[in-house]
């Protein structure tokens, strides 16, 4: 296809937005929409290649795949090799193990499915996944596989005009599916091909239905398109469902710029955008690992600006010495396709990465006792994240049997407190029943809100639990949660789960705090009216750094005591200051009732200076804020004295 400066400039507009968003979302809150711009461009180019060849009866599906492989795989493979070496030298075993799986997923272009399946509450934070950005490459590659096959099949029994109309109809239907899915299944809508395909198909529509635009209007339409794209970058944020109907903004803008075809445009044809557009694929590949490195090693804010320049430099080097290399693209027979070099890159590097995933959890740089490794494990209880809404009443998780009855309920922190509760119940003849749901506070009348979507399961589960507890006259209810998650977030970027009391309330910290207070009041009153004793456990200390990083590095340096107990763990002062406002809300409301007792686990996990990550025998945490089974055992005496 003939080189078009406007397309290259659009690539620059897309990659600049994505890079700025990832380095700091404050700079460009909707910069992630740059990926959607990429999708439209990709659909435009691929449709042009396929339809032109089909019209000339020269289309070869094998050559099409090889050309895409030659374009995409080598630079990606080089990045994966460097990450494997880097990980061997600098990553802790569990993170290196995960990196192996992610490299295999990226090279086989199924990483979007891998990350979709990993989108659970206990999954690693996004800024710890070195290849998270390759989900978009996987979506594109899956489109490259399916799209030409469908078009080839249609060409056997349809005219070209009918094929064009089918692409247009498919785009409209795909958009409708995308909008519905973005509200009903937000994770699937974000990561998977069926809800992203329309974005590439609309690029195809731009090729198949070129608009006859007068020269006088081209510049105006180009600037309108640019305004739509940039408007999306600045006025959309991660709190909006994506890619829902709002994705029309950057996609319509891209569509307009493609249609006007202004190669002499100062906007897209300037030398800076042309260079960045030329290097855009490699810049995109390298920018995210640079971002992750800054977070992973807790580098100072000044490294953000250094990282911006570094990812452009790495993108240039990758383009100059890898992308520009011309791999064999001429094959004379079936066996000759075995000479496709990128195929062997995938096989060799993929095999190595799978070996890393399966064999290096306790290997390479660390000699770690098995007892210490096992201390990172969390409890294994089947009921976590099961709402039980369609089960018979009373079909909650029964942990132990006994004469007295205690019901444990809450979010993931309730789940991570179960081992200690189980020890208590077994030793004190208690029947322990349990239910929980991630990011779901055990407060009636509140809704966790995810980018304008309501998690109705949480409200229904809360109502069902409190009715069950009251109807079956439980002696105690034990409520535990990551309470600050619903009021203020965490120590650094304020990431929090918004909650609301009404469906039409916007997600905000102010509304979340108001909902939190109202939920506390209604929940405590309901239990108090039923004369059921309630134990509310305040939040366990949250570490600033993942416990595994602290622990492994301490073992390697033979400084377990010094690093665990003095240098890296959260200070008691910072822990108390962080939770002070939220704990005050809980205590103030609980003071109104004789049957509500608030207990604080701080004394079991902290001394007068710090809240330790663990001791020489093991880690108290399996991430930065959830207790491991070993850490739970530190709470046994505390819980025993609380439930009497």
N, C-alpha and C positions, 0 to 999 in steps of 0.2 A: 504494500500500500504506500502511496506517495507520502513523503514526509510532510507533516503539517505542524507549523510552529505553534498554532493555537492548542493542539493536543499536548504538545510538549510543555507549553506554559501551564496548561491545566494540571499536568502532573506535578509541577512545582507548587501550584496553589494547594494541591492536596497534601503533598508531603510536608510542606511548611506547617500546615495546620496540625497534622498528626504529631509531628515532632514537638512543636510548642506545647500542645496539650499534654503530652506525656512528660515533658520536663517540668511543667508547672501548669496545672489546670486553671490557675488564676489568670494566666496570660490569655488563654483562649478556651473558655469553658466548653464550647461545642466543637473543639478541634478534631474530635474523633470522627466527625462527619467527613473528614478528608478521605477516609476509607471508602465511603459511599461514592465520592467523586471518582476514586480509582476504579470502582466497580463499573460505573457508567462508561468510562473511557475504555476499559477492557472489553465490555460488551460491544461497543462501537467498532473497535479494531477487529475483534474476532468475527463478528458478523460480516464485516467487509471482506475479510480473507476467505471465509467459507462460501458466502454467496457468489463472490466473483469467480471462484474456482468451480462451483457447481454450474453456474451459467455457461462457463467455458468447457464443462465436462472434463475438468482436469483435477478434481478434488481427490486427494489421497488422505484417508483418515490416519494412516500410519505416519506419513510425512508431517501431517499437522501435529500429531502428538510429539514427534521427535523435535520439531521446531520449537514447541512450547517447552519441552524438557531442556533443550540446549539453552534456551533463554533464562529459565528459572532455576534449574537445579545447581549448576556449578557454583554460583555465588552463595547460594544457601548451603551447599555442602561445605564450602570453605569456612563459612561461619560456624557450622556445626563441629568441624574438626578443631577449630581454635577454641571453642567452648569446651570440648572434651579435654583438651590439654589444660586449659585454664582451670576447669573444674577439678581435675586431678590434683592440681597444685594448691588450690585455695578454698574449695567448697568442703563443707562438712559432709560426712558419709550419706546422711539421709537426703541432703539436697543434691548430691552428685548422683545418687540413685534415681531421684526424680528427673534430673536432667537427662539421664539416659533414656527414660521413657519418652520424654518430650521431644528429644532429637529424633527418635524412631518415628514418632507421630508426625513430626514436621516433614521429614524426608519422604514419607509415604503419603503425605497430603491428607491425613485424617486428623490433624491436630485440633481442628475445630470440634470434632466429636470428642476427642480426649478432654479438652477443656470444658466442654458442655457437661460431660459426665462428672468432672471434678468440681463443678460449681456448687459444692455443698458447704455447709457452715464451717466445718473443720478443715477445709482445704486451705492450702497455703495462700497468702495474700498475693494479689496479682503482681505486685512489684518484687516478688521472689521467683517468678517464672521467667526464665531467661528467653524463652521462645514463644511467649504468649501471643506476640504479634503475628506469628505465622498462621494463626487461625484464618486470617483473610486470604493468605496464599492457598490454603487448603480449599476454601470455598471456591476460589477462582479455578483451581485445578479440577475440582469436581464438576464445575460448570463446563470447563474445556472438554471433559470426557463425555458428558451427557449431551451437550448442545449439538455438536456436529453429528452425533449418531442419530438424534431425532431429526435433524434437518436432512440428512442423507436418506433416512427412511421416508420422510415426507416427499422428497424429490422423486421418488419412484411412482407415486400415484397422485401428486398434486402439481398444479401449475405454480410458477414462481409468484404470481400475484396472490394465490391462495396461501402459499407459504408465508408471504409477508403479512397477510391478514392474520394468520395463526399466531405469528410472533406478537403482533399488536394485541390480540385477544389474550394471549398468555401473560403479557405484561400487566394488563388490567386485572386479571384474576389473581396474579401473583401479588399485586399491591393490596388487594382486598384481604388475601390470606395473611399478608405481613401485618396489616393493621390489627386484625383480630388476634393474631398470635402474640403481638407485642404486649397486649393487655392480659391475655389468658396464660401464655407460656413465655414470659419475657426472656429467660435464658435460652430456650430453644430458638426463639425468634432472632436473637442476637447472633448466635453461633452457626446455625445450620443453613444449608443451601436453599431449601424450599422457600424460606422467607426472605432470602437475599437475591434469589435468581431474577426477580423483576427489575432490580437495579441494573443488572447487566443486560437484561432484555430491552430496557428502555434505551440503552446505548445502541442496541441493534435497531430499534425503531428509528433512532436518529439517522442511522445509515440507510435504512430501507425507505424512509419517507423524508428525503431532503426537502427543506422548505425554500421556496423561491422568494427571497427577501431583497427588496430594493436596497441599493447601496446607502441611501440616505438613512435607512432605519437600522442598518447593521450595527453601527457603533452604539446606538441607544440600546438595542437588545443585548449587545455584549455587556454593557455596563449594568443592565438590569440583571443579567445572569450572574455577574460578579457580585452584585449587591445581595442577591438571594443566597449565594454561597457564603459570603462573609457574614451576612446576617445570621445564618445558621451557626457559624463558628462562634459568634459572640452572644447570641440570645438564647441558644439551646444549651442545656447542661446535662450531666449524667442523671439528674433527677427526672428527666423526661423519658417516657417509654421510647425505646429505640430498637429497630428502625420502624417506628409507627408512621402515622400520617405526616408528622413533621419532617420526615426524611424527604418529602417532596421538595422542600426548600433547596437544599444543595443539589438534589438530582435534577430539578427543573432548571436550576441555574446552569448546571453543567450541560444539560440538553441544549439550552439556548446558545451557549458559547460554541458548542460543536456545530450547531446549525448555521451560525453566521459566517464561520470559516474566514476569520480575519487574520491571515498570516502576517500582515503588516501592522498588527496591533501593538501599541506601546505596552498595553496591559499584559499580554501573554507572549509577545515576541521580543521583549527586551532581553539583553544578553544574560542578565543574572538569572531570570526565570528559565531561559533556555538551557543554561548549564545545570541548574538544579533539577530541571525536568529530565535532562539526559542522565543524571546520576540518581534519580529519584528512587529507583528500585533498590539500589545498593544502600542509599541513605536510609531508606525504610528498614532494610534488613539490620543495619548496624545500630540504629539509634536506640532501639529498645534495650539491647544488652547493656549499652552505656548507662541508660536510666536505671536499670536493675542494679548495676554495680554501685551506683551512687547510694541507693537505698540499702543494699545488702551489706556494704561495709561502713554504713553510717557516716558517709563523707559530708563535709561541710557544704553549706549552700553555695559557696563560691565555685564548687565543682560543677554546678548546674550550667554555668556560663562556659566553663571549660569544656563540658560535655557536648554542648551545642556545636562548638567548633570541631570537636573531635569526630562527631558522627558525620559531619560533612566531609572531613578529610578522609575518614575510612570509606565513606561512600565513593569518593573520587578514586581512591586506590583500588577498591573492589571493581569499579566500572572499568578503569584503565587496564587492569591486569587480569581480570577474570571475565567480566561481561563482554568485553570487546574481542576476546579470543573466539575465533570461528571454529566451532566443532563440526565434525563431519555431518553433512545434511543431504548427502547424495548416496542413495542405496539402489542397487540393481536387482536384488532378489530378496526372498524372505530371510535367508540366513544372513544376508549382509546387514540386517537390522541389529544383529548381535554386536555389531561394531559401534553401537551408540554408547559413547563414553559416559554420559550422565547416568545411564542404567547401572554401571558398575560402581559409580560413586554412591548411589542409593544402597546397593547391595552390601558393599564393604563397610561404609560408615554406619549404615543401619544395623548390621550385624554387631559391630563394635558397641554401638549404643545400647543394644539389647543385652549384650554381655555385661555392660556397666550396670544396667538396671537390675539384672538378676544376681550378680555375683559380688557387688562391691559395697553392700550396705555397711559392713563392718571391716572394710578393707583399706587398702592402699596406704594411707598415712597414719592411721590410728590403730593402736592396740587397746581395745576397749573390752573390759570384762563383760561377760554375758549378763551378769546381774545388773550392771549399770545400763546396758542396752535395754533390758526389759523394763527398767524404771521409767522409760519414756512412754510406755504404753498407757492408753486410756482404758476405761472400763468397757466391757463388751456386753451391752444390754440391747436386746432386740427392739425394745419399744421406742427408742429415740426417733423422733420425727415421724411417728405414726400417730395420726390424728384420732383413730378409733371411732370416727364419726358414723361409719356404717356397720360397726360391730354391735353386738348386743350390749345392753347396758351392763356395766360391770366388767367388761372384757378389757380391763387395763392390765398392765404388766404386774404380775405377782412375783415379788422377789423372795419373800420369806413368809412362813406361816407362824402364828402365835396368838396369844390371848388378847393382847391390846393391839390397837391398829393405828398405823401412821401412814399418811399418804404424802409422798414426795412429788412436788410439781414445780415446773418452771421451764426455763430455756436450757441452753446447753450447759450452763453452770450447774443447774440442777442435776443434769446427766452426769457431769464430772464429779459431783459430790456423792454419787450413789455407792461407790465402794465403802466409804466410811459409814454411811447409813446402813449398809448391809451388815457390816461388822457389828454395829450397835444392835441392830434388830435380832441377829442370830444370838447375841450374848444376853439379850434382855427379854426374850420371849415376845417379840413384837411381830405382827404381820405387817410387812412393808409392801405397799402398792405404789406404783409409779407411772407417770405420764409426763411427756415433755415435747416441745416443738422448738426448733432452732429459731432464734430471734423473735421469740414469742414470750413476752413478760406474763407472769401468772396473775394478771390483773383483768378483772371483768370490765366490759364496756369500752375496751380500746382496740384499735386496729393497727397492726404494723402496716406501714404504707411504703411500697416499693415503686418509686417513680410513677406516682398517680395510680398504681394498681393496689387493690386491697387484698390482703391475705385473710380471706374469710375463715379459713380453717382455724386460725388462732382464736378468733372470737368464739366460734362454735365449741372448740375444745375447752376453752376456759369455762364456758357455761356448763358444759357437760360434766367437767371435773367437779366444780363447786356443788352442783346438784347431786352428783353421786356421793360426794363426801358427806353432805348434809343428810341425804336420805339413808345412808348406811351408818350414820352416827360414828364416824371415826373419832378416835381419842385426840389425835394430833394431825395437823397439817404442817409439812415442812416446805416452806417456799424459799427457793434460791434462784438467783438470776445474776446476769451481768447488768446490774441496775444502771450503771453509768452509760451503757450502750444506748439507752433510750432518752438520756438527758443531756449528754455532753460529748459522747464519742470516746476518743482515746487521747493519749498524751500529745500527739503531734498534729495530724491533719484534721482532727475533729470528726473523722468518719463515724457515723452513728446510724442507728436504725430509728427512723422517725415513726412515731405512733400518733394516731389521731382518734377522736371520739365520733366524728361524723365523716361520711364518705366523701363529701365535697370539700373538706378542709384541706388546704395545701400542706405539703410536707415541709415543715420548718422546725427549727429547734424550739422556737417559742411555743408553737402549737404542741410540740412533743412534750415539753415540760408541763404544760397545762393538762394534757391528757394523762400524763404520769400521775399528777396529783389527784386528778379526778378518779383514776383507776384505783389508786391506793385507798381513797376514801370509800368508794363503793365496795371494794373487795373486803376491807377490814370490817366494815359495818355488816356485811352479809354474814361473815363468819361469826362476828360477835353476837348478832341476833340469834344465831343457832347454837351459841354456847360451846363452840368448838375451839380448842386451844390451838393457836397458830404460832409457829416458830418461824420468824423471818431471818434468814441468814444474810448478812451483808456480803458484799462482793469480796472475794479473795483478792489479795494484792495482784495487780497487773504489772508484769514486767515490761520494760521498754524494748528489750531485745528478746528474740526467740530463745527460750531456755537451751535448746539444743546447740545453738551457736556458742553460747557462753560455756556450756559444759564441755563440749568437744575441745574447744580452744584451751580451756583450763587443763584438760587431761594431756594435751599435746605439750604444753609448756611446763607440765609437772607443778602447776600452781593451783591446785584445786581449792584449797582453803582460801588463798589470797583472792582468787578471781571470783569464786562463788560467793564469798562472804563479805568482801570488801569493795571491789572495784566495779563490777558490772551489774550486780543486782540493784533493783530499785530501792531507793532509800525509804526508810519509814516515814520521814517527813514529807517526801514527795507523794508517797502512796496516800497518806492521810489527807494531804491538801487536795489531791485530785478527787477523792471521794467525799470530801466534806459536805458539799452542797447537796448532793444526792442523798447521802446518809441522813442529813438533817431533815429532809422531806419525809423520809421513811419513819424516823424516830418521832418526829412531831405528830404525825398522824397516828402512830401506834400508841402514843401516850394517852389517847382518848379512850382506850379500851383496856380492860383488865385481862382479857384473854389473849392479847397480842404481845408476844415477847420478841424483841429484836436482839440478835446475838451477832457478835463480831468475831470472825476467825483470825483477825490480825495477830493476836497474841500467840496463836499456835504456829504462825509462819514467819514471824518477825521478832527480832530482838530490839534493843533500844536504838539501833542505828539503821539496820537494813532488813529487807524482807528477802531472805535467801532464795536462790534458784533451786538449791538442793544441798546435799551434803556428800561426803565421799562415797556413800553407799548408793546414791542415785539422785535422779532429778525429781523435784516436786511438781514439775509442769511437763506437759507434752507440747505446748506452744507457749505463747506469751501470757495467756490469761486463764487457761484451763488446767486444773490440777490433774496430774497423772494418778494412777492407782497408788503408787508409792507416796505421792504427796497427800493423797486422801487419808492414808493411814496416820498422817500427822494430826488429823482432825478427830480421830476416834474418841479420845478423852473429852475433847471440846463438845462433840455432839452428844456424848453420853450425859454430860452435865447439863446440856441444854434441854434435852427431852426427859423430863422427870414428872 
